[in-house]
Amino acid sequence: MVMNARHSKASPRWGTPTEWIEMARLALGGRIERDPMSEPAFNATVRAERIWTEQDDGLSQSWACETMLINPAGGLVVQAWRKLVAEHELGGIGKAVWFGFSVEQLSILADEQRHPFDYSL
């Protein structure tokens, strides 16, 4: 079976365009404190104060922060969404910008208790 890496963890390497990062930084008040699914090469542009790489297993880390940018890794969209929503609702995350790699994420998250449409887009 051939898998589409865009929809699997086979290739989690998708950088976020620089102009989008700058818009996120503006929306977050100029500071990106956390990027829980990143790597050093991408953080050269994001400039988050703290990142977690695939080896760090960002899903097992506390995401507590005031500002977060996240472009979730393939195959981990639902888990990342659930963690973001749970930590935000408990007051652990102030503001976050979520970058969905495709419109299909809206469908993937359709059955979640909280959906991206429940928040500002």
C-alpha positions in Angstrom: 0.0 0.0 0.0 1.4 3.4 -1.0 0.8 6.1 1.6 0.5 9.8 0.9 3.2 11.3 3.3 1.1 14.4 3.5 -1.4 12.5 5.6 1.0 10.3 7.6 3.9 10.6 9.9 6.1 9.2 7.0 7.2 12.8 6.4 6.5 15.3 9.1 8.8 18.0 7.5 6.6 20.8 6.3 7.9 24.3 7.0 5.5 27.2 7.4 6.0 30.0 4.8 7.9 32.9 6.3 5.1 35.4 5.6 2.7 33.3 7.5 5.0 33.1 10.5 5.3 36.8 10.5 1.5 37.2 10.5 1.3 34.7 13.4 4.0 36.6 15.3 1.9 39.8 14.8 -1.2 38.0 16.0 0.7 36.7 19.0 1.9 40.1 20.1 5.4 39.8 18.6 6.4 36.7 20.6 6.4 33.0 19.8 7.1 31.3 23.0 6.6 27.6 22.0 6.6 25.6 18.8 6.0 22.0 20.0 6.5 20.3 16.6 9.5 21.8 15.0 13.2 21.4 14.3 16.2 23.7 14.5 16.2 24.5 10.7 12.6 25.7 10.9 13.1 27.6 14.1 15.7 29.8 12.4 12.7 31.5 10.9 10.1 30.9 13.6 12.4 32.0 16.4 10.4 30.3 19.1 11.8 30.5 22.6 11.3 26.8 23.0 10.8 24.0 20.4 10.4 20.3 20.6 11.6 18.1 17.8 10.3 14.7 16.8 13.0 13.2 19.0 11.8 15.2 22.0 8.2 13.9 21.5 6.4 17.3 21.8 3.1 15.5 22.6 4.6 14.2 25.9 5.8 17.7 26.9 3.9 20.4 28.7 2.8 23.1 26.3 2.1 25.7 29.0 2.9 29.1 27.6 1.5 32.5 26.7 2.0 32.2 23.0 2.3 29.2 20.7 2.7 28.5 17.0 2.0 25.0 15.8 2.1 23.3 12.4 1.3 19.7 13.4 3.3 16.8 12.1 1.6 14.5 9.7 -0.2 11.6 11.3 -0.4 13.5 14.6 -3.0 16.1 13.7 -5.8 14.7 16.0 -3.5 14.1 18.9 -1.9 17.6 18.6 -5.4 19.2 18.3 -6.6 17.4 21.4 -3.5 18.5 23.4 -3.8 22.1 22.3 -7.5 22.3 23.1 -7.1 20.6 26.5 -4.2 22.7 27.6 -5.9 25.9 26.4 -9.1 25.1 28.2 -7.2 24.5 31.4 -5.6 27.9 31.1 -2.1 26.6 30.2 -1.9 28.2 26.8 -2.8 31.9 26.4 -2.9 32.3 22.6 -2.0 29.9 19.8 -1.8 30.0 16.0 -2.5 26.6 14.4 -1.4 26.1 10.8 -3.3 23.3 9.0 -1.4 21.8 6.1 -4.6 21.2 4.1 -8.3 21.9 4.2 -8.7 18.2 4.9 -7.7 18.9 8.5 -11.1 20.4 9.0 -12.6 17.1 8.0 -10.1 15.1 10.1 -11.1 17.1 13.1 -14.9 17.1 12.3 -15.8 14.7 15.2 -13.8 16.5 17.8 -15.6 18.0 20.8 -14.0 21.3 19.8 -13.4 22.1 16.1 -11.2 24.8 14.6 -14.4 26.7 13.6 -15.1 27.2 17.3 -12.1 29.6 17.3 -11.0 32.6 15.3 -9.8 31.8 11.8 
